[in-house]
Structures are given as structure tokens and as C-alpha cells.
Amino acid sequence: MPSRGIPLATDTLPERFLRLCLGMTEMERVSEMQYYHIQFESEVLKSDAEFGVFLPDRAQAQYKVLWLLHGAFSEYGDSVIQSSITRYAEARGMAVVAPSSYLGVYTDMAYGEAGYSYVKEVVEKAPKLFTKLSARREDNYLMGISMGGHGSFKLAMELPERFYGAAAFSSPIDMVYTMTLLENGQHGGGHELFDAFESSEACRGTVRDVVFLAEKNLAEGKALPRLSLCWGDDEMAGHEDSRIERIFREKGIPLFTKIAPGGHNFFTWDPLVPEVLSYLMEGAEAGGSSEGPGPEMQVSSEVPRALESAAVLHFRGGFPSPGVAARFTLVLPSLLPEQGKKFPLLLLPMDEGKSADDLLYRCDIRKIAENFGIAVVMPEGLHSDYEDMVRGMNWYRYISEALPQYLFENFPLSEKAEDRLVFGFGMGGLGAIRFGLRKPDFAAAFGACDTDLTPFSEDEGHETPEYAHRMQTIYGDDWRSEQVLTKSDPALMAERCEKLPDFFLYSHREKRFEASMRSFCKACGGKPVFRAIDGNARAEEVLRLFLNNRTDRDRGTETDGF
């Protein structure tokens, strides 16, 4: 069933905490549209992904569709919350489908995510899941904000038979030109553009080259979508956008443009949306009808909500300082602690490619939070090893600095080290152990389960081209160099660590994990507590074991576990 908004008792909440709680659920109330938050395992990304679907609250056999692409360092909720786009769409009987591309910048990155193929995957799958979304060209429109505008024009030019119109707001349309500026030091973009597009020459004459695609369509006599490009009079994108306007007009490509007072923000863009939509839809045949509802959609919807006791808050947004487009879920034992008290905290970074929902429901994290009276925060790290990537985002700075600071500033969480724990499964465990080696005073204990603590070794599975490419993306081309090993190899870090924290390691008797953990224990002088546990032990049992500290405190002790 769709979300309809949940009334909250707000008069007793501190104002700042209230604003954050309301911000997490604001998407429920932006209009009378039905809202679905879809999480699925992307075949393209090979990890959990998400998109939002907003349907008009009216009976129509089919809905026109506005595909909304957000900007960089963002996710789909930002464009919905900060604008009136869903209200404008609803007035026209349009559904809004908004994928979260994070920092995929709407291209299949040279080093990073396949952001463009992922958006096309959503475009393909959403109408199959929601059968009332029209597939007619005259009913489909694209709208992109900032970097999303590049994706909007790219999709329109690669698939002109699929979309009737496309709009961009303050967007780098011609990435060949943008990358040239960047290469010459004349652009303010960061390393993420080099990670994504590599170079101007790598873009030229490819699907990344929107001008090339436009020329190709003209040469083949294809009908182009109706196009709109708007920007503010006080922003850097104006130079690039006015250049595109000139190029398109010289080629005879109709383009609606408007320069509004303002900068690179929704205060500038939002008032332009109704006029832009009217232009894009001009001449299109009527797509929606009032013939009654279509087939009932069997889709579950999960939205942030306060439970009977535990409170679950889903965060989707950006941390510009470390340069991370972040997702985390925070589970509180109750909405507020007892007066004068703060919750202890378990930082639980997720395994590779896993969303927080993987543990939220499989381990019943809400019940664990209630039973132990502890807040649990579950950040998601994609394929990062929770390191500051050479070709990617600064994930270590995010989980060790930006995220804790944000949590302590905005939620009732204890800042005492004795009230904090860090634990992870798989890749999350690698992030937890490195965190402990670098900042042993951050928490009372650090732990890992089924984690490869010898990622730089030449063990089986570490010599494949896929593994090498992954490691090059994170650590650089010389990922086995002494410099990298000294900084990131857990065993070498332990040998040089002046103060080792309390470590708790668990393995389900899997040979490769057990061997790497024993190697790490040896490097630590036998200090960590290691347990080879029953292969049938569930993740929830391991987590409870860690929280209960039900291990023999004699260093180096090994037991059979359950």
C-alpha cells in the first residue's frame, strides 16, 4: 500500500531533532501523490539500489511519466523535497519516477559505478512493475537537475523514440567541452569527473558526447524530443549552457531556454518548472484518461516511520566535505531517551553491495536496539572497503569523521568512548578493524565476522582481473606497493600500532576467513579474541554475542561458540 503520511506527536520533541525527523518523512507529505520507495538488487550495479515512484491520486488507466534525475552528491529525495515538482506533475496527471544514481553522474564510469546503465535499467523495469506507467513516447518526459540534466539530454538523444521531451536545469550538457575545461584548469569540478569520464578524448564520439548524438540523429532523419535548457544568471553553468544554446540553434535544433535571476539552486529552478513542462508537452496527444484504475499493483512500500518502540530513520543525502553521497539507517531504541540520558551507539557498516535493509530485517535490528538499549547506525559503503578511494569517494573520512560528527550533533547519542562499539560483517568488518587500528580510542571495542583481513595477499580469489580492477579503483594502480600496504594492510597496521583496542573476531568456520583472521591475530600478538563459531549461527546471534561480550576474555582463546 502507498504511504499516506503518519501523524506524529511533535510538541515534546526538541526543535532541531524534530526538524530532522520530519525531514526523513517529508516525501510523504509533499503532495497528495502516492509514494513508493522501491529497493531492489540492480543487475547493472550488482548491489542494492533504489528509486522512488510518485503516482497521482486519481483514477487513470495510464499515467504520463516524468523521469526525474537528481544532481551530483545527492539522491532522488533531494529533488523531491526541495522542489514542488511532484505538485506540478500531479496537476498534469503525471507520475514521477526518480532513480537514485548517487555519484554515478549518469555515465558508466571509467572507475566507479555504471550510473548510466543503471538509470536505463530503471527506465526499463519501472513500467513493468507499475503497469499504469505509460510506455508511449508522447507520455514520457525527462527532467534533470544540474548533473542530472546531462543524463536527461543523453537519454533523449540516445533514445529519441522513447521520450517526447527532455529538460535540463544548469547542466553540463557537452561533457567533451566540460572535460576540456577541467583539463585546462578552467572548471571547478573535482576528481569524480575524471573518474567518471576519464578525459575529453574518451568522451568524443561516444554515448557520452551529447552533441555527437544530436548530429547523428539529424543525419539519420530521426525526430528529436522537445528540449529545454534553463539556468541562473549568477552561476558557472551559464557559460556552458549558453554555448549549447548557440550550437543547437546553429544546427537547427529547437531549444526552449530561459535565464532566471539566481544561482545554482532550487530557488532559481523551481519557478521555471511549470513553464518548462508546458513547453515540453505542447503538441503531445492526450495520454491520460479517466477510464478507471488499471490492474492492482502488488508492490510493497517501505518508508521511514516510528515503530511502537524502536524508531527507524532512513537517511539519503550527501556529505560534501568528504565528498560522499551517503545512505545510512539509524535505529533508536525509542524515539527519545529518558530525560538527561543519551543512547550508547553501535556503528555497523554494511557488507559490500548491501543495503541497511539486509540487516534491518534479517537480524531484526529493531529488537536488538530495544533489548540492549543501544542505537544502531548502518552506513552503506557500496564497493569501497570503507577507504578514501583513489578513484572514488572518501569513505573512511565519512564513517570515521563526518558521519559520527553528524550523528552526535543531531541525535541523542553518547559521545563517551565506553558507550560506543564498531562491528561489521564482511567488508563492513574490514572497515571496523581499520577504524580500530587508526582510532583505537573511538570505541570500547571493534569487531568483525567472516571478514577477509588479508585483502592484499596472493590468496585464491585475489588474482582475478575483476579483483585487481576493484583494488585499483580503491587503492590505485600500485595497490600492492609498500606505501599502500603500510597504510591499509590490517596486519602491518597492527604491527605498527602503539595501542591496540579490544578486537573480537568471528568466523563461521570458513577456511579463507579463518586463515586471514588467525594471521591478523598473530600480527596483534594474540590480543584479539577469536571465535570459530557454528556454521549455522545466524548473523543476529553473532551480533548478540558481540554485544553480550560472551567470549573468554583471555587473549587468544578459541572456543567452539554456540
ABEGO torsion letter per residue (X at the ends): XBBAEBBBBAAABBAAAAAAAAAAAAAAAABABBBBBBBBBBAAAGBBBBBBBBBBBBBBABBBBBBBBBBBGBBAAAAAAABAAAAAAAAAGBBBBBBBAEAAGGBBBABEBBAAAAAAAAAAAAAAABAABBABAAABBBBBBEAAAAAAAAAAAABAAABABBBBBGBBABAAAAAAAAAAGABABBAAAAAAAGBAAAABGBAABAAAAAAAAAAAGBBBBBBBBBBBABBAAAAAAAAAAAAAAAAGBBBBBBBBBEBBBAAAAAAAAAAAAAAAABGBBBABBAAEBBBBBBBBBBBBBBBAABBBBBBBBBBAAAGBBBBBBBBBABABBBBGBBBBBBBBBBBBGBBAAAAAAAAGAAAAAAAAGBBBBBBBAEAAGGBBBABEBBAAAAAAAAAAAAAAAABBBBABAAABBBBBBEAAAAAAAAAAAABAAABABBBBBGBBABAABABBGAABAAAAAAAAAAAEABAABAAAAAAABAAAAAAABABBBBBBBBBAGBAAAAAAAAAAAAAAGGABBBBBBBAABBAAAAAAAAAAGBBBABBGBBBAEX
